[in-house]
Amino acid sequence: MEVEVRVFSGLEKFVPGAGPGKAILVQVPEGATGRKLIEQLQIPADQVFTMFVNGWHATPEQVLRPGDRVALFPPIGGG
């Protein structure tokens, strides 16, 4: 199945063809979770702090569905 993925704030360095916020289409197996997607993209798990699915905050254990829009963000410092 296909999901749309966007990576932000430096995570694009792990994903060939990705640019900041640029949507890429990724094929994942049926029943794949956010964690499996992150592994498939070869992004170190400790580099992903927040994940959104279809605009809603999600955990890495969330099962993805065809056509889901996934956004991944690293920890961001500031203050």
C-alpha positions as CSV (number, residue, x, y, z in Angstrom):
1,M,0.0,0.0,0.0
2,E,1.1,3.6,-0.5
3,V,1.4,6.4,2.1
4,E,2.5,10.0,1.6
5,V,5.5,11.0,3.8
6,R,7.0,14.4,4.6
7,V,10.1,14.8,6.7
8,F,11.2,18.0,8.4
9,S,14.1,19.8,10.1
10,G,17.0,17.7,8.9
11,L,15.3,14.3,8.7
12,E,15.4,14.6,4.9
13,K,19.1,13.8,5.0
14,F,18.1,10.1,5.7
15,V,15.6,9.8,2.9
16,P,16.8,10.0,-0.7
17,G,14.7,12.2,-2.8
18,A,13.1,14.0,0.2
19,G,13.3,17.7,0.7
20,P,12.1,19.8,3.6
21,G,8.4,19.2,3.7
22,K,8.3,17.7,0.2
23,A,5.8,14.8,-0.1
24,I,7.2,11.5,-1.2
25,L,5.2,8.3,-1.9
26,V,6.3,5.2,0.0
27,Q,5.2,1.6,-0.5
28,V,4.7,-0.2,2.8
29,P,3.2,-3.6,3.6
30,E,-0.4,-3.9,4.7
31,G,-0.6,-3.5,8.5
32,A,2.7,-1.5,8.7
33,T,3.0,0.8,11.7
34,G,4.7,4.2,12.0
35,R,7.7,2.4,13.5
36,K,8.0,0.1,10.6
37,L,7.8,3.1,8.2
38,I,10.6,4.8,10.1
39,E,12.7,1.6,9.9
40,Q,12.0,1.2,6.2
41,L,13.1,4.8,5.6
42,Q,16.3,4.0,7.6
43,I,15.8,7.0,9.9
44,P,17.3,6.3,13.3
45,A,14.4,5.9,15.7
46,D,15.9,8.3,18.2
47,Q,15.9,11.0,15.5
48,V,12.1,11.0,15.3
49,F,10.4,12.9,18.1
50,T,6.9,13.6,16.7
51,M,4.8,11.9,14.1
52,F,1.5,13.1,12.6
53,V,-0.9,10.9,10.6
54,N,-3.5,12.8,8.6
55,G,-2.8,15.9,10.7
56,W,-3.3,14.2,14.1
57,H,-0.5,13.4,16.6
58,A,0.2,9.6,16.4
59,T,2.4,7.1,18.2
60,P,4.9,4.9,16.3
61,E,2.6,1.9,17.0
62,Q,-0.3,3.4,15.0
63,V,-1.2,1.1,12.1
64,L,-1.1,3.0,8.8
65,R,-3.8,2.8,6.1
66,P,-3.6,3.3,2.3
67,G,-3.3,7.0,1.5
68,D,-2.4,8.1,5.0
69,R,-0.3,11.3,5.1
70,V,2.6,11.0,7.5
71,A,4.8,13.8,8.8
72,L,7.9,13.1,10.8
73,F,9.8,15.7,13.0
74,P,13.0,15.4,15.0
75,P,13.5,16.9,18.5
76,I,13.9,20.6,18.1
77,G,15.6,22.8,20.7
78,G,14.9,26.3,21.4
79,G,13.7,28.5,24.2
